[in-house]
């Protein structure tokens, strides 16, 4: 795993072996951050990284200057790796060990960007529940984005608040916007 831009551009991170993650590819990360770079000042936004895995996406935001990052992951080894890496690189990432769906039911924070990279094998209803929890609990700031990474076999374009999607190899980013209706 490698940080592709920002203060730690090119920094390689070695994740623990035998953890159940599928890190976002460099090509997909670069595409995603090219899109986000046109909409956000990273040092002014807050991020909620769901199904954080090894923290790959959190590190990208932190390297670009984001200081309000919460990474939620159920795997204890992954959470320890995020905490250790954050401390080594002086990133202010708050790593939380929790089931994402349970976390979303009780959390009261709001974010500018919520990034979710659930296991590709989750069922359609769980993707729908993820979107529903974010919007019903008003977890995004006005004009905030929910971004869900998923396989090309999953279709999320029929869900409410869907805006658009971008495909990078076998991965798709689906964007959901929190636009206030006047």
C-alpha positions as CSV (number, residue, x, y, z in Angstrom):
1,X,0.0,0.0,0.0
2,X,1.3,3.4,-0.9
3,X,0.2,7.0,-0.2
4,X,-0.1,8.6,-3.6
5,X,-0.2,12.4,-2.8
6,X,0.3,15.1,-0.2
7,X,2.9,15.4,2.5
8,X,3.7,11.7,2.5
9,X,3.5,11.1,-1.3
10,X,5.2,7.8,-2.2
11,X,5.3,6.5,1.4
12,X,4.9,2.7,1.4
13,X,3.0,1.1,4.3
14,X,3.1,-2.6,5.0
15,X,-0.1,-3.9,6.4
16,X,-0.2,-7.0,8.7
17,X,-0.5,-10.3,6.9
18,X,-3.7,-12.3,6.9
19,X,-6.1,-9.5,7.5
20,X,-9.4,-9.5,5.6
21,X,-9.0,-6.4,3.5
22,X,-9.0,-5.4,-0.2
23,X,-7.2,-2.0,-0.3
24,X,-8.4,0.5,-2.9
25,X,-5.9,0.4,-5.9
26,X,-3.6,3.4,-6.6
27,X,-5.4,4.0,-9.9
28,X,-8.8,4.1,-8.3
29,X,-7.5,6.3,-5.4
30,X,-5.9,8.7,-7.9
31,X,-9.1,9.0,-9.8
32,X,-11.2,9.5,-6.7
33,X,-8.9,12.2,-5.3
34,X,-8.8,14.0,-8.6
35,X,-12.6,14.3,-8.4
36,X,-12.6,15.4,-4.7
37,X,-9.8,17.9,-5.3
38,X,-12.1,20.0,-7.4
39,X,-14.8,20.2,-4.7
40,X,-13.0,20.3,-1.4
41,X,-10.1,22.0,0.5
42,X,-8.9,18.9,2.3
43,X,-7.5,20.9,5.2
44,X,-11.0,22.2,5.8
45,X,-13.1,19.1,5.6
46,X,-14.1,16.3,7.9
47,X,-14.1,12.6,6.9
48,X,-15.8,9.5,8.1
49,X,-14.1,6.4,6.7
50,X,-16.4,3.4,7.0
51,X,-15.1,-0.2,6.6
52,X,-11.7,1.5,6.9
53,X,-9.7,-1.8,6.6
54,X,-6.0,-0.8,6.8
55,X,-6.8,2.9,6.7
56,X,-5.7,3.3,3.1
57,X,-8.2,6.1,2.3
58,X,-7.8,7.8,5.7
59,X,-4.1,8.1,5.1
60,X,-4.7,9.7,1.7
61,X,-6.9,12.4,3.3
62,X,-4.5,12.9,6.2
63,X,-1.5,13.3,3.9
64,X,-3.4,16.0,2.0
65,X,-4.0,17.9,5.3
66,X,-7.4,16.6,6.6
67,X,-7.3,16.7,10.4
68,X,-10.8,15.5,11.2
69,X,-10.9,11.9,10.3
70,X,-12.8,9.0,11.9
71,X,-12.0,5.5,10.7
72,X,-14.5,2.8,11.6
73,X,-13.5,-0.9,11.3
74,X,-14.7,-4.1,12.9
75,X,-11.3,-6.0,12.7
76,X,-9.2,-5.3,15.8
77,X,-5.9,-5.9,14.0
78,X,-6.8,-3.3,11.4
79,X,-7.8,-0.8,14.1
80,X,-4.4,-1.4,15.8
81,X,-2.6,-0.9,12.5
82,X,-4.4,2.4,11.8
83,X,-3.6,3.6,15.3
84,X,0.0,2.7,15.0
85,X,0.4,4.2,11.5
86,X,-1.4,7.4,12.5
87,X,0.9,7.8,15.5
88,X,4.1,7.2,13.4
89,X,3.0,9.7,10.7
90,X,1.5,12.2,13.2
91,X,-1.9,11.9,11.6
92,X,-5.0,12.8,13.7
93,X,-7.1,9.8,12.7
94,X,-9.6,8.5,15.3
95,X,-9.8,4.8,14.8
96,X,-12.9,3.1,16.2
97,X,-13.5,-0.7,16.5
98,X,-17.1,-1.2,15.7
99,X,-19.6,-2.8,13.3
100,X,-20.3,0.0,10.8
101,X,-24.1,-0.5,10.8
102,X,-24.2,-0.4,14.6
103,X,-21.9,2.6,14.7
104,X,-24.2,4.5,12.2
105,X,-27.2,4.0,14.4
106,X,-25.6,5.7,17.4
107,X,-23.1,8.3,16.0
108,X,-23.9,12.0,16.3
109,X,-21.1,13.5,14.3
110,X,-21.4,15.0,10.8
111,X,-18.9,14.9,8.1
112,X,-18.2,16.6,4.7
113,X,-17.2,13.3,3.1
114,X,-18.2,9.8,4.1
115,X,-16.3,7.1,2.3
116,X,-17.5,3.5,2.6
117,X,-15.6,0.5,1.2
118,X,-17.7,-2.5,2.4
119,X,-16.8,-6.0,1.5
120,X,-17.8,-6.6,-2.1
121,X,-19.8,-9.6,-1.1
122,X,-22.3,-7.7,1.0
123,X,-25.9,-8.0,-0.3
124,X,-27.9,-5.3,-2.0
125,X,-30.0,-4.7,1.1
126,X,-26.9,-3.8,3.1
127,X,-25.8,-1.3,0.6
128,X,-29.3,0.2,0.7
129,X,-29.2,0.2,4.5
130,X,-25.8,2.0,4.5
131,X,-27.2,4.8,2.3
132,X,-30.4,5.0,4.4
133,X,-28.6,5.3,7.7
134,X,-26.3,8.0,6.5
135,X,-29.2,10.2,5.2
136,X,-31.9,9.4,7.7
137,X,-29.4,10.2,10.6
138,X,-28.2,13.3,8.8
139,X,-24.6,12.4,9.1
140,X,-23.5,14.6,6.2
141,X,-23.0,18.4,6.2
142,X,-24.9,20.3,3.6
143,X,-23.4,19.6,0.2
144,X,-21.6,16.6,1.6
145,X,-20.8,13.4,-0.2
146,X,-21.3,9.8,0.6
147,X,-19.0,7.7,-1.6
148,X,-19.4,3.9,-1.7
149,X,-16.8,1.7,-3.4
150,X,-18.2,-1.5,-4.8
151,X,-17.7,-4.0,-7.6
152,X,-19.0,-3.6,-11.1
153,X,-21.6,-6.2,-10.4
154,X,-23.4,-4.0,-7.8
155,X,-25.8,-1.4,-9.1
156,X,-26.6,1.5,-6.8
157,X,-27.9,4.1,-9.3
158,X,-31.6,3.5,-8.3
159,X,-31.0,4.6,-4.7
160,X,-32.1,8.0,-3.4
161,X,-29.6,10.8,-3.4
162,X,-27.5,8.9,-6.1
163,X,-25.6,11.4,-8.1
164,X,-23.2,9.6,-10.4
165,X,-20.6,6.8,-10.5
166,X,-17.1,6.3,-11.8
167,X,-15.5,3.0,-12.8
168,X,-11.8,2.2,-12.3
169,X,-10.9,-1.3,-13.3
170,X,-13.0,-3.7,-11.3
171,X,-14.0,-1.0,-8.8
172,X,-16.8,1.6,-8.9
173,X,-17.3,4.7,-6.8
174,X,-20.9,5.6,-6.4
175,X,-21.5,9.2,-5.3
176,X,-24.5,10.3,-3.2
177,X,-25.1,14.0,-2.5
178,X,-26.6,15.7,0.4
179,X,-28.3,18.6,-1.4
180,X,-30.9,20.5,0.6
181,X,-34.2,21.0,-1.1
182,X,-35.4,24.6,-0.9
